[in-house]
Amino acid sequence: MISPPRALVTVLAGLFSLYHLVLAFNSMQYPESVVPVIVAMVLYVGATVMSLWPTSPLLMPLWMAALNFAVCLVMSILVLSQLDGTIFNGYGTWSVAAVGTLLTITVVRQQAGIAWLGIAALAVSVDIWGGPIAVFTTGVIGCVVWVGVAHALTRAMARAARDARLFALAEREAAAWHATQEAQLTEGRHRLDQMNRVAGPMLHHIIESNGVLSAEDRRECLHLEGAIRDEIRGRHLLNEDVRAEVLAARRRGIDVTLLDDGGLDDLTDRARDRIHSRLADEIARSQADRLIVRTGLDDSTAAVTVVGLTVSDDGSAAALGSDATEDQVSEFLEIGRE
């Protein structure tokens, strides 16, 4: 579909082109023979219809622009050759205005170079036919003005369209940047709230005790550090029940690791509530030395996998970061997506 502004311009251009044909019919008494004039009219109609075809792209193909140039040249020769350049011919020189109209359409469709070549050819043909005075009396100057104004407007509209695209792109980028900043600010506030909720009481205790902590306090700080790490790595694996059970498990001496790789992002709130409830129950029942909770892959039927390990040594190897190849799987649970 073509846009309303283009449809309006196309209709107006078509009516203006039709006006030249009306002038041609009303001035058939001036040419010596009407056959070349009729041939010129047919060529003009064909070129105009092709140039104004409503579904054609804005950029006129080069072959069509060259065809318009050739039609303008042939039309001028056919019409002017049947007129006497030394006398007044009335509207018998309709072809001059018709050429100007066709070349104006050509320049609007972004083929300005060929349109100006057509204007030059028109001026030369009129000068050869009727002399320099005919250039001013037959409408050649008006054609130059039409093409010039159309060229200037076309370039201005192209610049305006380019600027509009740049402004739209800048607006989208600014909106994206603003959304990113808002998301980061919201996430930062959420993280701070979580940190304050988890670590706030212990921080107040540290201040009140002037930094003198008992062994139990130090262990609790490690548990709270793990809880803060869970907020970053656990994400959708956590709700209040899961947080409470994870902290209780750590206080029982279980090393708990939560890893959310995005496997719960597309689930509904109801499905997450079911998974959280099942996960909290499993952590509460666990007697393993190490507990690894991880979300499943997007194409996996398991939403969450819980693996409990029993370490074969005193746990020092795992604490030092070495691979515990002797660990035994003592617990295994898959929580389905449905």
C-alpha positions in Angstrom: 0.0 0.0 0.0 1.2 3.5 -0.7 1.0 6.2 1.9 -1.7 9.0 1.7 0.8 11.8 1.0 2.3 9.9 -1.9 -1.1 9.0 -3.2 -2.1 12.6 -3.2 1.1 13.7 -5.0 0.6 11.0 -7.6 -2.9 12.0 -8.3 -2.0 15.7 -8.6 0.9 14.9 -10.9 -1.4 12.7 -13.0 -4.0 15.5 -13.4 -1.3 18.0 -14.3 0.1 15.7 -16.9 -3.4 15.1 -18.3 -3.7 18.9 -18.6 -0.9 18.9 -21.2 -2.8 16.4 -23.2 -5.9 18.6 -23.2 -3.8 21.5 -24.5 -2.4 19.2 -27.2 -5.9 18.2 -28.4 -7.0 21.9 -28.4 -4.0 23.0 -30.5 -4.2 20.5 -33.4 -4.6 23.3 -35.9 -1.0 24.5 -35.5 1.1 21.5 -36.6 1.6 20.7 -40.3 0.8 17.1 -39.6 -1.0 15.7 -36.5 0.5 12.2 -36.8 3.9 13.0 -35.2 2.0 14.9 -32.5 -0.2 12.0 -31.7 2.8 9.7 -31.6 4.4 12.2 -29.1 1.2 12.1 -27.0 1.2 8.3 -26.9 4.9 8.3 -25.8 4.2 10.9 -23.2 1.3 9.0 -21.8 3.3 5.8 -21.6 6.3 7.4 -19.9 4.1 9.3 -17.4 2.1 6.2 -16.4 5.3 4.2 -15.9 6.8 7.1 -13.9 3.7 7.5 -11.7 2.9 3.8 -11.1 1.7 3.7 -7.5 3.5 0.6 -6.4 6.9 1.5 -7.8 9.7 2.4 -5.4 10.6 6.0 -4.7 14.0 5.6 -6.3 13.4 5.5 -10.1 15.4 2.7 -11.8 18.1 4.1 -14.0 16.7 2.5 -17.1 13.4 4.2 -16.6 15.1 7.6 -16.1 17.0 7.0 -19.3 13.7 6.1 -21.0 12.2 9.4 -19.8 15.1 11.3 -21.2 14.7 9.6 -24.6 10.9 10.2 -24.6 11.5 13.9 -23.8 14.0 14.3 -26.6 11.9 12.4 -29.2 8.7 14.2 -28.1 10.3 17.6 -28.6 11.6 16.7 -32.0 8.3 15.2 -33.1 6.2 18.2 -32.0 8.5 21.1 -32.8 9.3 19.7 -36.2 5.7 20.2 -37.2 5.6 23.9 -36.0 6.9 27.1 -37.6 9.4 28.6 -35.1 9.0 32.1 -36.6 5.3 32.5 -35.8 3.1 32.3 -32.7 1.9 28.7 -32.2 -0.4 29.2 -29.2 -0.5 26.0 -27.1 1.0 24.1 -30.0 4.3 24.0 -28.0 2.6 22.0 -25.2 5.4 19.5 -25.5 7.8 21.9 -23.7 5.6 22.0 -20.6 5.0 18.3 -20.9 8.8 17.6 -21.0 9.2 19.8 -17.9 6.5 17.9 -16.0 8.0 14.5 -16.9 11.5 15.7 -15.9 10.1 17.1 -12.6 8.6 13.6 -11.8 12.0 12.2 -12.7 13.9 14.5 -10.3 11.3 13.8 -7.5 12.0 10.1 -7.9 15.7 10.8 -7.2 17.2 10.9 -10.7 18.2 14.5 -10.7 21.2 14.1 -12.9 19.2 12.7 -15.9 16.5 15.3 -15.3 19.0 18.1 -15.7 20.4 16.5 -18.8 16.8 16.5 -20.1 16.4 20.2 -19.4 19.6 20.9 -21.2 18.5 18.8 -24.2 15.1 20.7 -24.2 16.8 24.1 -24.2 19.1 23.1 -27.0 16.2 21.7 -29.1 14.0 24.8 -28.6 17.0 27.1 -29.4 17.6 25.2 -32.7 14.0 25.3 -33.6 13.1 28.9 -32.8 16.2 30.7 -31.7 17.2 32.1 -28.3 13.9 34.1 -28.0 11.9 30.9 -28.2 13.7 29.6 -25.1 12.0 32.4 -23.1 8.6 32.4 -24.8 7.8 28.7 -24.9 8.2 27.9 -21.2 11.7 26.5 -21.0 12.5 28.8 -18.2 9.5 27.6 -16.3 10.6 24.0 -16.8 14.0 25.0 -15.3 12.3 26.5 -12.3 10.1 23.4 -11.8 13.0 21.0 -11.9 15.1 23.3 -9.7 12.5 23.7 -7.1 11.7 19.9 -7.1 15.4 19.1 -6.8 15.7 21.5 -3.8 12.6 20.1 -2.1 13.7 16.5 -2.7 17.1 17.1 -1.2 15.5 19.0 1.8 13.0 16.1 2.4 15.8 13.6 2.1 17.8 15.4 4.7 14.7 15.8 6.9 14.0 12.0 6.6 17.7 11.2 7.5 17.6 13.6 10.5 14.3 12.0 11.6 15.8 8.6 11.4 18.8 9.8 13.4 16.6 11.4 16.0 14.5 8.3 16.3 17.6 6.1 16.7 19.0 8.5 19.3 15.6 8.4 21.1 15.6 4.6 21.2 19.2 4.6 22.4 18.3 7.1 25.1 15.3 5.2 26.1 17.3 2.0 26.3 20.0 3.7 28.3 17.4 5.1 30.7 15.7 1.7 31.1 19.1 0.2 31.8 19.9 2.8 34.4 16.5 2.4 36.0 17.0 -1.4 36.0 20.4 -1.1 37.5 19.2 1.4 40.1 16.2 -0.9 41.0 18.5 -3.9 41.2 21.0 -2.0 43.3 18.3 -0.9 45.7 17.0 -4.5 45.9 20.5 -5.8 46.6 21.1 -3.1 49.3 17.8 -4.0 50.9 18.7 -7.7 50.9 22.2 -7.0 52.3 20.7 -4.8 55.0 18.1 -7.4 55.9 20.7 -10.2 56.1 23.7 -8.5 57.5 22.2 -5.5 59.3 21.8 -7.2 62.7 25.3 -8.6 62.6 26.8 -5.3 61.7 25.0 -3.6 64.6 26.3 -6.4 66.8 29.9 -5.8 65.6 29.6 -2.1 66.3 28.1 -2.7 69.8 30.9 -5.2 70.6 33.6 -2.9 69.3 34.7 -5.6 66.9 35.3 -8.2 69.5 33.6 -11.3 68.1 33.3 -14.8 69.6 34.0 -17.9 67.6 30.2 -18.4 67.2 29.9 -14.8 65.9 32.6 -15.5 63.3 30.9 -18.6 62.1 27.7 -16.7 61.9 29.4 -14.0 59.8 30.5 -16.8 57.4 27.0 -18.0 57.2 25.8 -14.5 56.4 28.4 -14.1 53.8 27.1 -17.2 52.1 23.6 -15.8 52.3 24.7 -12.7 50.6 26.4 -14.7 47.9 23.2 -16.7 47.4 21.3 -13.5 46.6 23.7 -12.9 43.7 24.1 -16.5 42.4 20.8 -18.0 43.6 18.3 -15.5 42.3 15.1 -17.4 41.5 16.0 -20.3 43.6 15.3 -18.2 46.7 12.3 -17.3 48.6 11.9 -16.8 52.4 11.5 -20.4 53.2 14.5 -21.5 51.1 16.6 -18.7 52.6 15.7 -19.9 56.1 16.4 -23.5 55.4 19.7 -22.8 53.7 20.9 -20.7 56.7 19.7 -23.5 59.0 21.6 -26.1 57.0 24.8 -24.0 57.1 24.4 -23.7 60.9 24.2 -27.5 60.9 27.6 -27.6 59.2 26.4 -28.3 55.6 28.2 -26.5 52.8 25.4 -25.2 50.6 25.9 -23.9 47.0 23.1 -22.3 45.0 23.5 -21.8 41.3 20.7 -20.2 39.2 21.6 -20.5 35.5 18.3 -19.1 34.3 16.3 -22.3 34.2 13.4 -20.8 36.2 13.1 -17.5 34.3 10.2 -18.7 32.1 8.2 -20.5 34.8 5.0 -19.1 36.3 4.8 -17.9 39.9 2.7 -20.9 40.8 5.3 -23.3 39.4 8.1 -21.4 41.3 6.2 -21.6 44.5 5.8 -25.4 44.1 9.5 -25.7 43.4 10.5 -23.5 46.3 8.3 -25.5 48.7 9.8 -28.8 47.5 13.4 -27.4 47.6 12.9 -26.0 51.2 11.7 -29.4 52.4 14.7 -31.2 50.8 17.2 -28.9 52.3 15.6 -29.2 55.7 15.8 -33.0 55.5 19.4 -33.1 54.1 22.1 -34.8 56.2 24.8 -34.4 53.5 28.2 -32.7 54.1 27.9 -30.7 50.9 24.7 -29.7 49.1 24.6 -28.4 45.5 21.4 -26.9 44.2 21.3 -25.9 40.5 18.7 -25.0 38.0 18.2 -27.2 35.0 18.8 -26.3 31.4 16.0 -24.8 29.3 15.6 -28.1 27.4 15.7 -30.2 30.5 12.6 -31.7 32.1 14.1 -31.0 35.6 13.7 -27.4 36.9 16.0 -27.9 39.8 18.6 -30.6 40.6 19.7 -31.2 44.2 22.8 -33.2 44.8 24.0 -34.1 48.3 27.6 -35.2 48.8 29.3 -37.0 51.7 33.0 -36.0 51.8 35.5 -38.8 52.5 37.9 -36.6 54.5 37.4 -33.9 57.1 36.4 -31.4 54.6 39.7 -29.5 54.5 40.3 -30.4 50.8 37.0 -28.9 49.7 37.7 -25.8 51.9 41.1 -25.4 50.2 39.4 -25.6 46.7 40.8 -28.9 45.6 38.7 -31.5 43.8 37.0 -33.9 46.1 37.2 -36.9 43.8 36.5 -39.3 46.7 33.1 -37.6 47.6 30.1 -39.9 47.5 26.7 -38.9 46.2 24.4 -39.5 49.2 21.3 -37.6 48.0 19.9 -36.8 44.6 16.7 -35.1 43.7 15.2 -33.7 40.5 12.3 -31.2 40.8 10.3 -31.2 37.6 9.0 -28.2 35.7 5.5 -29.5 36.0 
